[in-house]
Amino acid sequence: MALHGPQKTVVQLVAVVATMGALAWASVPFYDWFCRVTGFGGTTQVDTAGSDQILDQTIKIRFDGSLSRDMPWTFKPMVREMELKIGETGLAFYEAYNPTDHPIAGQASYNVYPYEAGGFFNKIECFCFTEQVLQPGERVQMPVTFFVDPEIATDLDAKYVHTITLSYTFYEIDLPGGQAALDTGSQTTTN
């Protein structure tokens, strides 16, 4: 049975809408994968160990910390800048403080600037890999271990990068299940 006129148009429209929906659904994971692989948009790389090659050439790393609008913590880098040899493993600390009277969970988003350096900035360990929960009045120092891949020195665009800025923004998230139960259990209500 062949479709004619309005029936054919409806089937075509449904097919177009279904295709657009499938592409929209797949675009977020594809874009995330693309950024992680290429360093696009300042997305850093993750590695399990430092570089096996260290160049004589140095690079400056600047550290930046900020908070989303409603995040009540304070958050800042312990050192604003360091200079390392390309390939050398660096260790930096950020400090977070919860000045409130209740636990708060946070997660850090991050990127590097300039964006062309993202594919060469490798994190080995980072507080940003997991959620963080700070108790009332708790102050912590959170480490990030990293290196700049020596391949940056020969990349057509990135070889001109002499300073990389590593930026983190903390935003509030829901407390983990066990923490949320403890928090609600510690509050009392009055009638």
C-alpha positions in Angstrom: 0.0 0.0 0.0 1.6 3.3 -1.1 1.2 6.5 0.8 -0.2 9.5 -1.0 -0.6 13.2 -0.3 -1.1 14.1 3.4 -0.2 10.6 4.7 3.2 10.7 3.0 3.8 14.2 4.4 2.9 13.1 8.0 5.2 10.0 7.7 8.1 12.2 6.5 7.5 14.7 9.2 7.5 12.0 11.9 10.7 10.6 10.4 12.4 14.0 10.5 11.3 14.6 14.1 12.5 11.2 15.2 15.9 11.7 13.4 16.3 15.2 15.0 15.5 13.7 18.4 18.0 10.9 18.0 20.7 13.4 16.9 20.0 15.7 19.8 20.1 12.8 22.3 23.5 11.6 20.9 25.0 15.1 20.6 25.8 15.6 24.3 27.8 12.4 24.8 29.5 12.8 21.4 30.4 16.4 22.2 31.8 15.4 25.7 33.8 12.6 24.1 35.1 15.0 21.3 36.2 17.6 24.0 38.0 15.0 26.1 39.8 13.5 23.1 40.8 16.8 21.5 41.1 19.2 24.4 38.6 21.4 22.6 37.2 24.2 24.7 40.0 23.9 27.3 39.0 20.4 28.3 42.0 18.8 30.1 43.3 15.3 29.7 43.5 12.6 32.4 46.6 10.4 32.8 47.7 7.8 35.3 51.3 8.8 35.6 53.6 11.7 34.8 55.5 12.2 31.6 58.6 10.1 30.8 60.1 13.1 29.0 61.0 16.5 30.6 62.1 19.3 28.3 64.4 22.2 29.2 61.7 24.6 28.1 59.5 26.0 30.9 55.9 27.0 31.0 53.9 29.1 33.5 50.8 27.7 35.1 48.3 30.1 36.6 45.6 29.0 39.0 42.1 30.5 39.2 39.2 29.5 41.5 35.6 30.7 41.5 32.2 29.8 42.8 28.8 29.5 41.1 26.4 32.2 42.2 24.6 30.3 45.0 27.6 28.3 46.4 28.3 29.6 49.9 31.8 28.2 50.3 35.0 30.2 49.9 37.4 28.7 47.3 40.8 29.9 46.1 44.2 28.6 44.9 46.9 28.4 47.5 49.5 29.6 45.0 48.5 31.8 42.0 51.3 30.9 39.7 54.1 28.4 39.2 56.7 27.7 36.5 57.6 24.2 35.5 59.6 22.5 32.9 57.4 21.0 30.2 56.8 17.4 31.1 57.6 17.9 34.8 54.9 16.9 37.3 53.4 19.7 39.2 51.4 19.8 42.5 49.1 22.6 43.4 46.6 23.1 46.2 43.2 24.8 46.4 41.6 25.8 49.6 37.8 25.4 50.3 35.9 26.6 53.4 32.3 26.0 54.4 31.3 28.9 56.6 27.7 27.7 57.1 26.2 25.7 59.9 25.3 22.7 57.7 27.2 20.2 55.4 27.4 21.2 51.8 28.4 19.1 48.8 30.2 20.6 45.8 31.5 19.5 42.5 34.2 21.4 40.5 34.0 22.1 36.8 37.3 23.0 35.1 39.0 24.1 32.0 42.3 25.6 30.8 43.1 28.7 28.8 44.2 29.2 26.1 41.9 26.5 24.7 44.6 25.0 22.4 46.5 23.9 25.5 43.7 21.7 26.7 44.8 18.7 24.8 48.3 18.9 26.4 47.3 19.6 30.0 47.2 16.3 31.8 45.8 15.7 35.3 47.0 12.7 37.2 45.1 13.3 40.5 42.5 16.0 41.1 39.8 16.9 43.6 37.6 17.7 40.6 37.3 14.0 39.8 34.9 13.4 42.7 32.3 15.4 44.7 33.4 17.1 47.8 31.5 17.4 51.1 32.5 20.0 53.6 31.1 19.9 57.2 30.1 23.1 58.9 33.2 25.3 59.5 35.4 22.8 57.7 38.4 24.1 55.8 40.4 21.7 53.5 43.3 21.9 51.1 42.6 20.0 47.9 45.5 18.8 45.6 45.8 18.6 41.9 48.7 16.8 40.3 49.4 17.5 36.6 51.9 17.9 33.8 52.1 19.6 30.4 52.6 17.0 27.6 56.0 17.7 25.9 54.2 17.4 22.5 52.9 20.9 23.1 56.4 22.1 22.0 55.9 20.8 18.5 52.2 21.5 18.0 51.5 24.0 15.2 49.3 26.2 17.4 50.1 25.3 21.0 53.9 25.7 20.7 53.4 29.4 21.1 51.7 29.0 24.5 53.9 30.2 27.3 51.3 30.5 30.1 48.3 28.2 30.8 45.6 29.1 33.2 43.9 26.3 35.1 40.4 27.4 36.3 38.0 25.7 38.6 34.4 26.7 39.4 32.7 25.0 42.3 28.9 24.6 42.3 26.6 23.1 44.9 25.2 19.6 44.4 22.8 17.4 46.5 24.4 15.8 49.5 25.2 12.1 49.0 22.5 9.7 50.3 24.1 8.9 53.7 25.2 12.6 54.3 21.7 13.9 53.5 20.2 11.5 56.0 22.6 12.6 58.7 22.0 16.2 57.9 18.2 16.0 58.1 18.5 13.8 61.3 20.6 16.5 63.0 18.0 19.2 62.5 15.2 19.5 65.0 11.8 21.0 64.4 9.6 23.0 66.7 5.8 23.2 66.7 
